[in-house]
Amino acid sequence: MTLRGHRLLSGLLVLLSLAYPFAVYYGLQTIQPRWLGLMLLTLLVLRYGLMGLRFVMDMAWVEWLGVMLLASLATAISLSNRAELLLYYPIAVSSIMLMLFARTLWAPPSMIERFARLREPALPPAAVHYTRQVTKVWCGFFLLNALVALATTLHSRQAWLVYNGLVSYALMGVLFLGEMLVRKRVKAGAAA
C-alpha cells in the first residue's frame, strides 16, 4: 500500500471511530447488534494492522490491555447480540485513555511531554513540569468523560447519542483549544 493510501485508510478509520455513536444509534434501527460488534472488531484489526508489526510489538502492556479490552467488548457484542453492550464502548475508550495517560505520570515522560517533544525535542524543565500538569488535566477529563458516558447508558439512546456523539467531542475540543491558549500565555510569560 502506498503512503497516500495508508494515510487515506487511517483517516477513514478515524472518521469511522468518531462516527461510532451515530452508527450505533442508527444502525440498531436496521441491523442486529452482532454486526456492529463485528464492525468494531474489524476496525480494531485494521487500525492495529496498519500500524505495522514493529509498532504493535513495541506497545506497552497497558496499550495491549486496552486493545484486549476493546476486542473483548466487541467480541461479547458479536456473540451475545446484546444492544446495551454497544453503549459501553465510549466508556471503555475513555477508561483506556485514562490508563494510558495516567501510566505516563508514573513512568515518565508524561503523555503530553511525549507529544510536545515531537515538535520541540529539547524541552526546558519548566515545559516538562507544564506538560505533566496538562497530562493530569487530561486524566481528569477522561475520568469524568467515562463517568458521564456511563450515566448516559441509564437514560435514553438519544441522550447517549447526544453526549457521546457530540458533547464529548466538543468538550475535548474546548479542552484542547483552552490548553493551547494557556500554553501561549505560559510561553510568553517564560520568555519575558
Secondary structure, DSSP 8 states (H G I E B T S, - for coil): --HHHHHHHHHHHHHHHHTHHHHHHHHTTTS-HHHHHHHHHHHHHHHHHHH-HHHHHT--HHHHHHHHHHHHHHHHHHHH--HHHHTTHHHHHHHHHHHHHHHHHHSSS-HHHHHHHHH-SS--HHHHHHHHHHHHHHHHHHHHHHHHHHHHTTS-HHHHHHIIIIIHHHHHHHHHHHHHHHHHHHHHHHH-
